[in-house]
Amino acid sequence: MTLVLIILIALFGALVRTVFGFGEALVTMPLLALIGFNLQTSTALIGVLGLLVALPATIKFRAQIDFAVVRRLVAGSLLGVPLGILLIKTVNRTLVLHLFGVFLICYGAYSLYKAFRKSTGKVRLHAKGWDYVAGMISGILGSAFNSHGVPVVMYGTLKRWPVDKMRGIAQAHFVCVGMIVVASQVASGFWSLEVVQLLLIIIPLLFVVIPFENWISAHIARETLVKYIYVLLIIFGGLLFFR
């Protein structure tokens, strides 16, 4: 029964990532912890599955990707990763998660309010240097809390990127950073025979569910999808706050 739940949770995470472009770790990690699954194994499993799901999405949205932005985001993430490791070693983890959760809830609620009022506001953070800052925050939260997708998506909403461009940039960024994360997890001994066995079961199922998830994504209006993203930010903020 536990094996079935692990597989269903992993596939649900793939659904969230495919449809919305981010957030699978914030959904799956608490659920796996809820059923008592080993944290280290969960981290390794979700890390590689997130990378595998991001690859076809990157190919799908490749025409929408601004690779110059991706390079700056990745450069910032490389600077942020060691800072994130330092963060979890020196700062109270619960306090940081709570503060980040409250920020996501406030930002998501405010943006959702504006979306329903049809008030888009002005494009913010024009300078290219902000790409490095967003990437650094992504690297910090990614290495510390496996949450590197959320800052990039939030940054994209501030920049008023079109939905497909935001998803393409987020996926390309995740592929680059994800390869580094997975390699570091392997080097750190996170992988085990159990991880390999689960991957052998789940990966074939991804070939079945991802086309279905792409179909769902294609049938959601872009304006509606943006509102769903804001709702997800609120939900993820709640998950982080009560984590």
C-alpha positions, 0 to 999 in steps of 0.5 A: 500500500505504501508503494502505491501511495509513493507512486501516486504522490510522485505522479501527482507531483509530475502533474503539478509540474507539467500543468503549472511549470513548478511546485512539484517538490512543495506538493510531494515532499510534505505528502511523502513525509506524511506517509513516513517515507524517508526524507533523504530518499524522498529528496533524491527521488523527487529531484531526479523526477523533477529533472525528467519532467522538466526536460520534455517541457523545455523542449516543448517551450524552447521557442519561448525561452530567452536563453540570455535570461536563463544564463543569468538566472543559472549564474545567480543560482550557482552563487546562491547554492552555497549560501543556501547550504550555509543558511540551513546550517546557521539559521533556524529552518522553521523561522525561514520557512514560516517567513517565506510561507507568509510572503508567498501567501501575501504575494499570491493573494495580492496578485490574485486580487489584482488579476480578478480586478483586471489590474495588471500594473506596470512591469517591474524590475527592468534591469538585467541585473535582477535576473542574477538576484532572482537566480541567487534567491532560487539557488538559496531556496533550492539548496536549502528547501528544494524550492528553487522554482517558486522564486523564478515564477514569482520573478516572471510574474513581476516581469509580466512574462507571457505564460509560455515564456515564463514556463519555458524559462522556468523549465530551462532553468530547472534543467540546468540547476536540476542536473547540478542538484541531482549530481550533488545528491548522488555524490552526497550518498542520497541515492540508494537501491530503493531510489533506483527501484522506484525510478524503474517503476515510475519512469515508464508511467511518466510516458503515460501520464505526461501526454495527458497532463499536457492535454490538460495544460493545453485546455486551460486558458492562459489568463485562467492559468495565471490565476491558478498560479497565484492560487498555487503560491498561496497554497504552497505558502501555507504548506511551507508555513505549516511544514 
